Amino acid sequence: MVNHVHWVVGVIGDPNPSKILGDLKAYGSRALNRVWGKPPSGTWWTYDGSKRKLGNEAAIRNAVKYVQDQAHPLITWINEEALAKV
């Protein structure tokens, strides 16, 4: 998975998923640009990305499992304490 990233995030309240995705991309871009400079394409990201809300415990656990089961992950971090509260 050197060419893409999966995130399953929990947030307080009911913020706009587009805002969350935009914020994640913005913070990520700043960090990546500091280390490696801006990419030739001008962006690290594709135009869009999934913003699907996970409406219940089963959906959250299935999404986490999907991410865990990806071939050749560079890193996987799961907040087990937060997941236990689901």
N, C-alpha and C positions, 0 to 999 in steps of 0.2 A: 504494500500500500504506500508506495513512495510518491504516488501522483494524486492522492486525495485523502480527505480526512472525514471521519464520522464523529459527530458529537451528539450525545444525548444529555440534555441539560434540564434541570428543574429550576423554575423561577417562582418567585412570590407574586401573587396576584394574577392578572390575566393580561400581560403586556402583548402588544402586537408582535407576532412571530417574525415579521419582516424586520422590525427594529432590532430584535435580538440577533438575528442572523447578520444584519449590517454591523452591529456592534462587535460581534465575534470576529468578523472579517476585518474591521478597522483595527482592533487591538492586535490581531494576528499579523496584519500587514505591517504595522509599525515595528513590531518585534523582528519580523523577517527582513524588512528593509534595513534595519540597523545592522544586522549581522551580514547579510549577503547583498545588500543594495537592491534597487528596484529591478524586477525581471524585465527582459527585453519586450515582453508583451505589455508592460505597464501595470500589470495586476497579477496577483498570486491566485486569484479565484476565477471561477466561471461566473457568468452573469447572475445565475440564480442558485438555488439550493432548496432542499426540502425544508419546509417549515411546518410539517405536520404535527399537530398537537396530539399527544398520547393521552387518551381520555380515561384510561383506567389502569389498574395494577398490571393486568395481563399484557396490555399494550406496552407499558414501560419495560416490563421484564423481557418481552419478546424483542424489543429494540436493543436492549443491553446485550442480550444473547446474540443477536445478529452482529453487533459490533465485535463482541468477543470472538465470534467464530470466523472472522475475516482471515484470509490466508496472509501470512507474513506481515503481521502488524509491526510497525516500528515501536509503538508504545501503546499500552492499554492501561488506563487508570480508572478504577471504579471506587466510588465512595461507598463502601459497604454499609457504613452507618446510615447514610441517607437512603440507600436502597432498602435497608431493613425497615424503614418507616413507611415504605410504599404499601 
